[in-house]
C-alpha cells in the first residue's frame, strides 16, 4: 500500500510530458526573404500579361515630321526627274534642316478634285472647259489606282460626282453642268479640301495610306461671293496637303484656225487681278498656274499637269525649331549645285496640333 502514491506520481509526470507545448515554447517561423528580392509592384515583368481588369501602360510621343512633295524644273520649264538627296537643301524659317527621308514619287495613287467654275462669267467657255477636263480625266486616271471627284461652284460649291475611278461617270456629270450665278472660289476650295481631300479613299489592297492630293481649279479668279477668305482657303489646302493647279479662263479661248497669222505671237502676257489670285493659290500650295490662249493651249495645260503628277520628289524632316504654337513656318528648298533650277513646293505649314481640332483635317502640318 505504500507504493500507490509513487505510481500515481509517475503517471502524472508522463501526462505532463505528453501535453503540447505552450505558444511561447513553439519554434519561430522561418525568416521572410529580403525585401529587395521581391519585384516592386510598379515595375511588373513586361513578359507577363497585366492583371485582369487593368490596361497596359502605353507611352505616346509626338513625331513632328514635315513631309513635302515637289517638282523641279529647269530654265526651259522642263521637268528634272533624276536628282538625288544630296542635290537638295531645305530650310525652315531660314534655319537649315536635316533631310530624314527622301524618295522619288513617280507612282503615287492620285486623288483629284476637279473644281469647275460654272458662274455666269464662264458661260461662253463652258463647252471648252467640259471637253478639256473630261479628256484630262480619261488620260490621267489609272484603273483601280486613281480616283477623282467633280465640284462645281457659282453662288456656292456643290459636289456633283463623289470620288470614283470611273472616268465615264465623271464625264457624264461634267457634261450636265450649266452656267449661271456668282463666283465663290474660296468657299469651293475650302469645302473641297475639308470635306473631300482631307480624307480621300484609301488605295486598294495593303498599300500604305499615301496618296497624291491634287486640285484642278478652272476659273477666272474673280471671287465675289465667298464667306471664306483667300488666306483661309490656302491654309486649309496646306493643312490637307493639297496641291492646287489653276487654269485661267479670263482669255477668250479660240481655235488655232481662227488665229491671224500676223498676230500669232500676240499671246496673253498681262495678268488680270483674277489671274494673279490664281497664281497665288497655285504657288502657295506647290502647284502651277496656267494661262491658256488657244483651245490647244488648254489641252497642253492639262497634259503638263499630268506629267508633273508622275514626276515628284518627296522630302521629310523634323524641324529643329518646332513649337506647337500655331505659327506659320516658311519652307524653302534649294538645289545649290544646279543654278537655274526652280523647285515648286508648298511654301509653308502651320505648327499646330492635328488631333480632335473641330473642322480640321488631320494632314498638312507636322505629325
NORHU-V914367 format. One record per residue. N is the residue number from 1. PHI is phi in whole degrees, 0 to 359 (none if undefined). BURIAL is b if it has 16 or more other C-alpha atoms within 10 Angstrom, else e. Layout:
BEGIN
{{N:PHI:BURIAL} {N:PHI:BURIAL}}
END
This chain:
BEGIN
{{1:none:e} {2:284:e} {3:273:e} {4:296:e} {5:300:e} {6:295:e} {7:293:e} {8:297:e} {9:297:e} {10:293:e} {11:297:e} {12:296:e} {13:294:e} {14:297:e} {15:298:e} {16:296:e} {17:294:e} {18:276:e} {19:292:e} {20:293:e} {21:290:e} {22:293:e} {23:307:e} {24:294:e} {25:263:e} {26:288:e} {27:287:e} {28:294:e} {29:294:e} {30:295:e} {31:296:e} {32:290:e} {33:295:e} {34:303:e} {35:299:e} {36:291:e} {37:277:e} {38:261:e} {39:300:e} {40:296:e} {41:296:e} {42:281:e} {43:231:e} {44:291:e} {45:294:e} {46:295:e} {47:280:e} {48:258:e} {49:291:e} {50:293:e} {51:304:e} {52:302:e} {53:87:e} {54:244:e} {55:265:e} {56:293:e} {57:288:e} {58:245:e} {59:259:e} {60:248:e} {61:215:e} {62:267:e} {63:256:e} {64:273:b} {65:249:b} {66:260:b} {67:243:b} {68:225:b} {69:260:b} {70:205:b} {71:238:b} {72:234:b} {73:238:b} {74:269:e} {75:298:e} {76:266:e} {77:61:e} {78:261:e} {79:294:b} {80:246:b} {81:259:b} {82:243:e} {83:275:e} {84:241:e} {85:305:e} {86:293:e} {87:280:e} {88:243:b} {89:230:e} {90:235:b} {91:231:b} {92:243:b} {93:50:e} {94:73:e} {95:269:e} {96:296:e} {97:235:b} {98:273:e} {99:283:b} {100:272:e} {101:226:e} {102:215:b} {103:201:e} {104:258:b} {105:261:b} {106:256:e} {107:224:e} {108:292:b} {109:299:b} {110:261:b} {111:234:b} {112:249:b} {113:254:b} {114:264:b} {115:253:b} {116:251:b} {117:286:b} {118:245:b} {119:286:b} {120:299:b} {121:290:b} {122:260:b} {123:308:e} {124:282:e} {125:242:b} {126:297:b} {127:298:e} {128:297:b} {129:298:b} {130:297:b} {131:295:e} {132:293:b} {133:293:b} {134:295:b} {135:299:e} {136:297:b} {137:296:b} {138:294:e} {139:276:e} {140:263:b} {141:292:b} {142:258:e} {143:300:e} {144:61:e} {145:225:b} {146:255:b} {147:219:b} {148:215:b} {149:230:b} {150:239:b} {151:236:b} {152:253:b} {153:213:b} {154:225:b} {155:293:b} {156:206:b} {157:283:b} {158:211:e} {159:280:b} {160:261:e} {161:210:b} {162:290:e} {163:308:b} {164:202:b} {165:264:b} {166:270:b} {167:297:b} {168:296:e} {169:294:e} {170:295:b} {171:300:b} {172:301:e} {173:285:e} {174:298:b} {175:290:e} {176:274:e} {177:293:b} {178:230:e} {179:263:b} {180:159:b} {181:99:e} {182:274:b} {183:226:b} {184:241:b} {185:292:b} {186:295:b} {187:298:b} {188:294:b} {189:298:b} {190:300:b} {191:295:b} {192:297:b} {193:289:b} {194:289:b} {195:266:e} {196:239:b} {197:279:b} {198:286:b} {199:218:e} {200:288:b} {201:301:b} {202:286:b} {203:298:b} {204:290:e} {205:77:e} {206:259:e} {207:291:e} {208:298:e} {209:279:e} {210:235:e} {211:225:b} {212:263:b} {213:262:b} {214:229:b} {215:238:b} {216:251:b} {217:249:b} {218:249:b} {219:193:b} {220:268:b} {221:84:b} {222:268:b} {223:277:b} {224:223:e} {225:223:b} {226:294:b} {227:270:e} {228:274:b} {229:267:e} {230:297:b} {231:298:e} {232:294:e} {233:295:b} {234:294:b} {235:300:b} {236:296:b} {237:296:b} {238:293:b} {239:290:b} {240:266:b} {241:56:b} {242:259:b} {243:262:b} {244:255:b} {245:254:b} {246:244:b} {247:233:b} {248:281:b} {249:246:b} {250:281:b} {251:256:e} {252:287:e} {253:296:b} {254:226:b} {255:278:e} {256:301:e} {257:294:e} {258:269:e} {259:279:e} {260:285:e} {261:306:e} {262:288:e} {263:241:e} {264:299:e} {265:273:e} {266:276:e} {267:276:e} {268:292:e} {269:228:e} {270:256:e} {271:268:e} {272:285:e} {273:305:e} {274:295:b} {275:297:b} {276:294:b} {277:295:b} {278:299:b} {279:294:b} {280:295:b} {281:301:b} {282:290:b} {283:292:b} {284:291:b} {285:252:b} {286:90:b} {287:263:b} {288:209:b} {289:257:b} {290:241:b} {291:232:b} {292:293:b} {293:253:b} {294:259:b} {295:300:b} {296:297:e} {297:295:b} {298:296:b} {299:299:b} {300:294:b} {301:299:b} {302:296:b} {303:295:b} {304:296:e} {305:298:b} {306:301:b} {307:296:e} {308:295:b} {309:294:b} {310:260:b} {311:223:b} {312:245:b} {313:249:b} {314:229:b} {315:233:b} {316:227:b} {317:210:b} {318:257:b} {319:300:b} {320:286:e} {321:247:e} {322:278:e} {323:225:e} {324:281:e} {325:244:e} {326:81:e} {327:286:e} {328:275:e} {329:250:b} {330:275:e} {331:248:b} {332:223:b} {333:245:b} {334:238:b} {335:238:b} {336:300:e} {337:268:e} {338:228:e} {339:294:e} {340:94:e} {341:284:b} {342:242:b} {343:260:b} {344:251:b} {345:214:b} {346:298:b} {347:275:b} {348:180:b} {349:207:b} {350:255:b} {351:276:b} {352:216:b} {353:293:b} {354:262:b} {355:287:e} {356:57:e} {357:280:e} {358:297:e} {359:70:e} {360:244:b} {361:288:b} {362:272:b} {363:215:b} {364:102:b} {365:254:b} {366:305:b} {367:222:b}}
END
